[in-house]
């Protein structure tokens, strides 16, 4: 390879590998934080409204959240939370149903136990209710996917640094 091509290829692989490793670390930290400090809730798996959503291996979940700061988050702030309808609970507090997909749940096929209508335990971020993870005992094994992405990021970073070292010799 010529030196400019090696430099560009090395820089691209280094940036890609670094970004992928950073994304992996942030995603793992977020999931761990939500499982330990998130608000627990029972979510119901709902049927996807479109064909593209039905192909997603991560299920669409509906769960009640309390309005933050005395008002309901109707999605106008972040654009990702969808208010379906207010739900009255026994003590007359109003809750809102939120639709979201759990983070870190990316098997190739959706497990049978996550069929529409199933109830699962989740934990969500009260400041951003669209950030939700399956509870630890409900979690699908995400270790293989996490290892794959970490290995891909590490390989890209190592390849990029090697190309940069060769080009800068």
N, C-alpha and C positions, 0 to 999 in steps of 0.2 A: 504494500500500500504506500501511496505517497504520503508525505508528511502532513499536508493540510487535511487530507481525508482521514488520516489517523487521529489528528487533533480533534476534528469535528466529531468523528465517531466516538472517541474517548470522552469528549465533553458531554455528548448526548447520553451515552450509557451511564456516565457518572451522575448526571442530573436525574435521569430516570430512576436509577437504583437508589439514590439518596431520597428522592421524593416518595418512592414506594416504601422504603423502610420507615420513613417518617409517618406516612399514612398508616402503616401497620401498627406502629407504636401508639399513635393517637387513637386509633380504633380500639385496640386492646385496653388502653387506659380508660376510654369512655365506657366500654362495656363493663369493666371491672368496677368503676365508680358507680354506675347506675345500679348494678346488682347489690352493692354494699350500702349505698346511700339514697337510692331512688325510692319513689313512693310506690308501694306495692298495690297492685290492682288485679282484678280478674278480667281478662279480655276474652272476647268471643271472636273466633275466626269467622270472617264473613266472605261471601262469594265475591269474586272480582267482577266489577261492572263491565269490563271489556275483555276481549280475547287476549290482548297483549298482557294484561295483568294476570290472567289465569295461567299464563305460561311461566310467570315468575315463581321461582322455587320458594321464595319467602312469602308467608301468608299475609293477607291483609287482616289486621286486627282492629276491633272496635272496643274501646274501653272508656269508662267514665272518668272525667277529671274535674277537679274543683276549679272554679274561676279564680284566676290570679288577681290579687289586689281588689277584690270586690266586683270585678267585671269579667265577663267571659272573653276568652281569646277566640275571636271568630275567624282568625286566619288573615286578617288585614295587615297585621304586623309582619309576620314572617312568611306568610303565603303558603305554608305547608300544613297547617292544622285545619281540618275541616270540621265545622260544627254540623252535626247531623240534626239534633233536636235536643232541647233541654229535657232532662229526666228528673222527675221528682223522687226523692228518697224519703224514707220514713220520717226523718227529722226536718223535713221541708227545706233542706238546703238544695239549691239548684246545682246540678252537675251537667256537664256537656259531654256528649260522646265524641270521641276523636278517632279518626281512621289513620293508621300508620302501619308501616312494615317494620318488624324488629331488625335491629342491627346484628350483624354477625351470623345470620342464619341463611347460609347459602349452599345447601346441598344441591346435587344435580336434579333430584326429584323431590317434590314435596312429600313428606312422610304422611302416612295414612292418618296418624293421630292428629294431624293439623288440617283435617277436612273441614269445610264450612259447617258452622254450628258447634264446633268443639270449643270447650272452655279451657283456657290456659292461664297460668299465673305469669304476670309480667311486672317489671319495674320501670317507671318512667321518670323523666326529669320534670319537676313541677314548673320550672321556668320555661321549658320548651317541651310541651307534652308530646310532640311528634317524635322525640328521642325516646325510644322504647327498646327494651331487650327482654327476651324470655327469662324467667326466673332460673336460677341455677339448676333446680331439679327438673325443669322443663327443657333445658337447653339441649339442642342437637349437638352432636360432636363437631365442634368447629376447629379442633386442633389440626386435622389434616389440611384444611383450607388455609388456616393461619400459617402453618409451616410452609405450604406451597408459596404463598405470597412473600414470606420472609426470605425463603431460599431464592426466589426469582429476583428480589431486590438486592440481595447479597451478591448473587452471581452477576447481575448487571453492573453493580458498583465495582466489583473486583475486575470485571472485564474492562470497564471504562478506565479505571485507574491504571491497569496494565497497558492499555493503548496510549494513555497520556504519558506514562513513563517511557515507553518505546519512542514516542514521537519527540519527547523533550530531551532525549539522550544526545 
